[in-house]
């Protein structure tokens, strides 16, 4: 049982303890989580998946990500924005995703909002909320990692003010962690990229 500090993985490298519960997590932790993500469609995908994760374990979403990508046209904003009621019914019947009507409706509605934005606007808005890394000490244990920050609260408020749904402060912070706006790899973790 970990005390929340980095622990050795199968290869001996120290990792955040949450990353070692499944092989899927090891790969996600080492290759994706905390790495900078840019591009409106890529950020729309992460925002949508974080919303679907709300109330569930991330591993549930991670393992269904290929199904989500297939069901939501690769999360290309313009294509999802054109989804119809027939697409909604198709999604509600798709066992490859989480069939939650409110989250499906929010993803479709968010795409419609974002389709009206200029290219790069979503990327710019999200990344404008990234805190200065110099102001964030590296967490030593999982207890040092917050669930919500002033920046995630501000990002949530900004996204909501633009009409986006399922973007609360906790979801916004999970997005910031996943997309590299913050580096919450533990101080001793081999995947940490900032001092």
C-alpha positions as CSV (number, residue, x, y, z in Angstrom):
1,X,0.0,0.0,0.0
2,X,1.4,3.4,-1.0
3,X,1.6,6.3,1.3
4,X,0.9,8.6,-1.7
5,X,4.6,9.0,-2.7
6,X,6.0,7.9,-6.0
7,X,6.6,4.1,-6.1
8,X,8.6,1.9,-8.5
9,X,6.8,0.5,-11.5
10,X,7.5,-2.8,-13.2
11,X,10.7,-1.3,-14.8
12,X,11.9,0.1,-11.5
13,X,11.2,3.7,-12.5
14,X,9.4,5.8,-9.9
15,X,5.8,6.7,-10.8
16,X,2.7,8.4,-9.3
17,X,1.1,5.5,-7.4
18,X,-2.3,5.8,-9.2
19,X,-0.5,4.9,-12.5
20,X,0.4,1.4,-11.3
21,X,-3.0,-0.1,-10.8
22,X,-3.3,-1.3,-14.4
23,X,-1.1,-1.6,-17.5
24,X,-3.5,0.9,-19.3
25,X,-2.8,3.5,-16.6
26,X,1.0,3.0,-16.8
27,X,0.9,3.7,-20.6
28,X,-1.4,6.7,-20.1
29,X,0.6,8.1,-17.3
30,X,4.0,7.7,-19.1
31,X,2.9,8.8,-22.5
32,X,0.0,11.2,-22.2
33,X,-1.0,12.5,-18.8
34,X,0.5,15.9,-18.1
35,X,1.9,16.4,-21.7
36,X,0.8,19.6,-23.4
37,X,-2.2,19.2,-25.7
38,X,-3.0,21.8,-28.3
39,X,-5.6,22.1,-31.0
40,X,-9.3,22.8,-30.8
41,X,-10.5,19.3,-31.7
42,X,-7.9,17.6,-29.4
43,X,-9.0,19.8,-26.5
44,X,-12.7,19.3,-27.3
45,X,-12.0,15.5,-27.1
46,X,-10.3,15.8,-23.7
47,X,-13.0,18.2,-22.4
48,X,-15.7,15.8,-23.5
49,X,-14.1,12.7,-22.1
50,X,-13.5,14.5,-18.7
51,X,-17.2,15.3,-18.7
52,X,-18.1,11.7,-19.4
53,X,-15.7,10.7,-16.6
54,X,-17.6,12.7,-14.0
55,X,-18.8,10.3,-11.3
56,X,-16.8,7.4,-12.8
57,X,-13.3,6.0,-12.7
58,X,-11.0,7.4,-15.4
59,X,-10.0,3.8,-16.4
60,X,-13.6,3.3,-17.5
61,X,-13.3,6.2,-20.0
62,X,-9.7,5.3,-21.0
63,X,-10.7,1.8,-22.0
64,X,-13.7,3.0,-24.0
65,X,-11.8,5.9,-25.7
66,X,-11.6,4.1,-29.0
67,X,-15.4,3.6,-28.9
68,X,-15.9,7.3,-28.0
69,X,-13.7,8.4,-30.9
70,X,-15.6,6.2,-33.3
71,X,-19.0,7.3,-32.0
72,X,-18.2,11.0,-31.9
73,X,-16.5,11.3,-35.4
74,X,-13.0,11.6,-33.8
75,X,-14.2,14.5,-31.8
76,X,-14.0,16.8,-34.8
77,X,-16.0,19.8,-33.6
78,X,-17.6,20.6,-37.0
79,X,-18.8,17.1,-37.5
80,X,-20.2,16.7,-33.9
81,X,-21.9,20.0,-34.3
82,X,-23.8,18.6,-37.2
83,X,-25.1,15.6,-35.3
84,X,-28.9,15.2,-35.3
85,X,-31.5,13.6,-33.1
86,X,-30.9,10.4,-35.0
87,X,-27.2,10.6,-33.9
88,X,-28.3,11.1,-30.3
89,X,-30.4,8.0,-30.5
90,X,-27.5,6.1,-32.1
91,X,-25.2,7.3,-29.3
92,X,-27.7,6.3,-26.6
93,X,-27.7,2.7,-28.1
94,X,-23.9,2.5,-28.4
95,X,-22.5,0.0,-25.9
96,X,-19.0,1.3,-26.7
97,X,-19.5,4.5,-24.8
98,X,-21.1,5.7,-21.6
99,X,-24.7,6.0,-22.5
100,X,-25.6,9.0,-20.4
101,X,-28.2,11.2,-22.1
102,X,-27.1,14.4,-20.2
103,X,-23.5,13.9,-21.1
104,X,-24.2,13.0,-24.7
105,X,-26.5,16.1,-25.0
106,X,-23.8,18.3,-23.4
107,X,-21.1,17.0,-25.8
108,X,-23.4,17.7,-28.8
109,X,-24.4,21.1,-27.5
110,X,-20.8,22.1,-26.7
111,X,-19.8,21.2,-30.3
112,X,-22.5,23.5,-31.6
113,X,-21.2,26.3,-29.5
114,X,-17.5,25.7,-30.4
115,X,-18.4,25.4,-34.1
116,X,-19.1,29.1,-34.0
117,X,-15.7,30.0,-32.6
118,X,-12.7,31.0,-34.8
119,X,-10.0,28.4,-35.2
120,X,-7.7,28.4,-32.2
121,X,-10.1,30.1,-29.9
122,X,-10.7,27.1,-27.6
123,X,-7.0,26.4,-27.4
124,X,-6.3,30.1,-26.6
125,X,-9.1,30.2,-23.9
126,X,-8.0,27.0,-22.2
127,X,-4.3,27.8,-22.2
128,X,-4.9,31.3,-21.0
129,X,-5.7,29.7,-17.6
130,X,-2.5,27.8,-17.2
131,X,-0.7,29.0,-14.0
132,X,2.9,30.0,-14.0
133,X,4.8,26.7,-13.2
134,X,7.2,28.7,-11.0
135,X,4.3,29.4,-8.6
136,X,3.4,25.7,-8.2
137,X,5.7,23.6,-6.1
138,X,6.1,19.9,-7.2
139,X,3.7,17.7,-5.2
140,X,5.6,15.2,-3.0
141,X,2.5,13.0,-2.3
142,X,-0.9,12.6,-3.8
143,X,-2.2,14.5,-0.8
144,X,-0.4,17.6,-2.2
145,X,-2.4,17.4,-5.4
146,X,-5.6,19.6,-5.3
147,X,-8.9,18.6,-6.9
148,X,-9.8,22.3,-7.7
149,X,-7.6,25.4,-8.0
150,X,-8.4,29.1,-8.5
151,X,-7.3,28.6,-12.1
152,X,-9.6,25.7,-12.7
153,X,-12.5,27.6,-11.1
154,X,-11.7,30.6,-13.4
155,X,-11.5,28.2,-16.4
156,X,-14.8,26.6,-15.5
157,X,-16.5,30.0,-15.2
158,X,-15.0,31.2,-18.5
159,X,-16.2,28.1,-20.3
160,X,-19.7,28.3,-18.8
161,X,-20.0,31.9,-19.7
162,X,-19.5,30.9,-23.3
163,X,-22.3,28.4,-23.0
164,X,-20.4,25.2,-22.5
165,X,-21.9,22.5,-20.2
166,X,-20.4,19.8,-17.9
167,X,-17.4,22.0,-17.2
168,X,-17.3,22.4,-13.5
169,X,-14.1,23.4,-11.6
170,X,-13.2,19.7,-10.8
171,X,-13.7,18.7,-14.5
172,X,-11.7,21.8,-15.5
173,X,-8.8,20.9,-13.2
174,X,-8.8,17.3,-14.5
175,X,-8.5,18.7,-18.0
176,X,-5.7,21.0,-16.9
177,X,-3.8,18.0,-15.5
178,X,-4.4,15.7,-18.5
179,X,-3.5,18.4,-21.0
180,X,-0.3,19.7,-19.4
181,X,-1.5,23.1,-18.2
182,X,-0.2,21.9,-14.8
183,X,2.4,19.2,-14.1
184,X,1.0,17.2,-11.2
185,X,3.4,14.3,-11.6
186,X,4.9,13.8,-8.2
187,X,8.3,15.3,-7.5
188,X,10.0,11.9,-7.6
189,X,8.1,10.6,-10.6
190,X,10.2,9.8,-13.7
191,X,7.5,11.4,-15.9
192,X,7.7,14.9,-14.2
193,X,8.9,17.4,-16.8
194,X,9.1,20.6,-14.6
195,X,11.4,21.2,-11.6
